[in-house]
Structure formats: structure tokens, C-alpha cells
Amino acid sequence: MLYGAGMPETPSPRSGNALLRVAIALFAIGLLAILAIFLTPIVSACGPPLWLYLVAMSATPLGLLLALVFALRSGRHVR
């Protein structure tokens, strides 16, 4: 099929993509915090700080939850 002036070339981005990007960013930050928790005792003589535990415990599950919300919302729009 020919792409003329009446047919859009690329679909417009939906606002739900922002939710997915936030979810991926939070999940990645949480995973990096978990990795830092394990690497801190190897690199230094002291244990990881409390804020690192708090970031790992909050960002990782929140990112996973937002990704699930995105998947459920985008699956309902396809019909």
C-alpha cells in the first residue's frame, strides 16, 4: 500500500509510554541499589547505608507494580 498524504507515517506516542519508562527506571534504580548493597562490603570495610536499603526496598517493587499496571492498561485498549 502506498503511503500518501492521508495516511500517517508513524503512530502518535501515547501517554502510557511515560508510565512504562518510569516503571523501567524505578526498577533499574532498585536493581542497582541491590547490587550496591552486595558490593559495598566487598569494596569497603563498612556496611551499606540505610538509605540504600530503603531505595532497594521501595524502588524495585514500585517499578514492578507500575509495569504491571501499564501492561493491564495497555492490554485493555487493544480490543
C-alpha positions in Angstrom: 0.0 0.0 0.0 1.3 3.5 -0.8 1.8 6.0 1.9 0.1 9.1 0.8 -0.8 12.4 2.4 -3.9 10.9 4.0 -2.0 8.1 5.9 0.1 8.9 8.9 3.7 7.5 8.7 4.2 6.9 12.4 1.7 6.4 15.2 1.5 9.1 17.8 3.0 8.2 21.2 0.5 7.5 23.9 0.8 8.9 27.4 1.0 5.4 28.7 4.5 5.0 27.4 5.6 7.5 30.1 4.3 5.1 32.7 6.4 2.3 31.2 9.5 4.5 31.2 9.0 5.5 34.8 8.4 1.8 35.8 11.6 0.7 34.0 13.6 3.5 35.5 12.4 2.7 39.1 13.0 -1.0 38.6 16.5 -0.4 37.3 17.3 2.0 40.2 16.1 -0.6 42.6 18.3 -3.3 41.0 21.3 -1.0 41.1 20.7 -0.4 44.7 20.6 -4.1 45.4 23.8 -4.6 43.5 25.4 -1.8 45.5 24.3 -3.4 48.8 26.1 -6.6 47.8 29.2 -4.7 46.5 29.6 -2.3 49.5 31.1 -4.8 51.9 33.5 -6.1 49.3 34.8 -2.6 48.4 34.8 -1.0 51.8 35.2 -2.1 55.4 31.7 -0.8 56.5 28.3 -2.0 55.6 25.8 -0.3 53.3 24.0 2.8 54.5 20.3 2.7 55.5 19.2 4.9 52.5 20.5 2.2 50.1 18.3 -0.4 51.8 15.3 2.0 51.6 15.8 2.7 47.9 16.1 -1.0 47.1 13.0 -1.9 49.2 10.9 0.8 47.6 12.0 1.4 44.0 12.2 -2.2 42.9 8.6 -3.3 43.9 7.2 0.0 42.9 8.7 -0.3 39.4 7.4 -3.8 39.1 3.9 -2.7 40.2 3.9 0.2 37.7 4.9 -2.1 34.9 2.1 -4.4 35.7 -0.4 -1.5 35.8 1.0 -0.5 32.4 0.6 -4.0 31.0 -3.0 -4.3 32.2 -4.0 -0.9 30.9 -2.4 -1.3 27.5 -4.0 -4.8 27.2 -7.5 -3.4 27.7 -7.0 -0.7 25.0 -6.2 -3.1 22.2 -9.7 -4.6 21.8 
